Amino acid sequence: MKKLLKTNKFSKSGIAFIAFAILLASCVPQKKMLYLKDAEMAAANLSKEYVNERTVNYKIQPGDNLYIRALNVIDDRVAAAINGEVTNRSTYMSSDASIYLQSYNVDEQGCIELPLVGKVEVKNLTVDEAKSKLQSLFDKYLNQTTLIVKLSNFNITMLGEVTRPGMYKVYQSQINLFEAVSLAGNMTSFAKRDEVKIIRQTDNGSEIITVDMGQADILSSDYYYLKPNDIVYVEPMAAKQWGFTSFPYSTVIAIVTLAATLFNIFRK
């Protein structure tokens, strides 16, 4: 009887130990889930300033779409031709699709074609530079006309260990990494914050940059601000394979319990 009780006690202890080991293996250390760590700043309990270039320096490339709207045009027909108004004003800018259809596509030569002024090269110009160039051309034909020029295809794609992966449209002139991550609902607990990859299109193809969002010096990085059509990929930790979201804990514990029970039966 004592031997049986001892065996039962050992079996229960074994099950508890295995369950605890599985639980421990699934835990992610808190320090790996933090952003903007700075050991020197934390030790001194001080604030620190990180300098970055907050300028909009994206250069227009073939395949981009420019939204161009002319204001204060005396002739409504000219205004409609420039603004691409093919429907009534109540449906103007009612959706992303309408903005795209009313935009001007930059062709392979880096040009757009506009009423009155014809083809205009805008490749490798910033949006502000393109606006100034177009404004000077329109001033030759129309008096007191103001142009609005925006990049209509500023998209950011978030992939990997974020809550809501997908492509997001950005309705502002610039966006930083943390703003992009917040659009996707923050990173998950299993995200490798020290190995976030940015995939960016260049003249020579695709460039992959790895940044560490866990360190505070990311704030002064050249890649802190994203560019249109950037892809941000957050890699998962190796511990995810033992994580609660994928590991069958209940099945493992049930198997261990069954094995212990059978062991006790055959021991009798």
Number of C-alpha atoms within 10 A of each C-alpha: 7 7 9 12 11 11 16 16 11 13 19 15 12 15 17 13 12 15 17 12 11 18 14 11 14 18 15 16 10 8 9 16 16 14 16 14 16 13 11 10 12 10 8 8 9 8 7 10 9 10 10 15 12 11 9 14 15 15 16 22 21 16 15 21 23 24 19 21 19 18 13 13 17 12 9 10 11 15 18 15 15 21 21 20 18 13 10 7 9 7 11 14 14 10 9 12 10 16 19 16 15 22 23 23 20 21 17 11 12 19 20 20 14 16 13 14 12 10 12 16 16 24 19 15 17 17 20 14 15 20 19 13 15 20 18 10 15 19 12 10 10 16 11 10 15 16 18 15 20 20 20 23 20 20 15 21 19 22 18 18 22 23 17 17 20 14 16 15 15 17 13 10 15 17 18 14 18 15 14 19 18 13 20 20 13 17 20 16 21 23 23 21 25 18 18 22 19 21 17 17 15 9 7 6 7 10 13 12 13 15 17 17 21 20 16 18 17 19 20 14 15 11 16 19 20 20 21 23 18 18 21 24 19 25 18 20 17 11 13 18 14 17 20 13 10 9 14 11 16 10 10 14 16 12 12 17 16 12 14 18 15 12 14 15 9 7 10 8
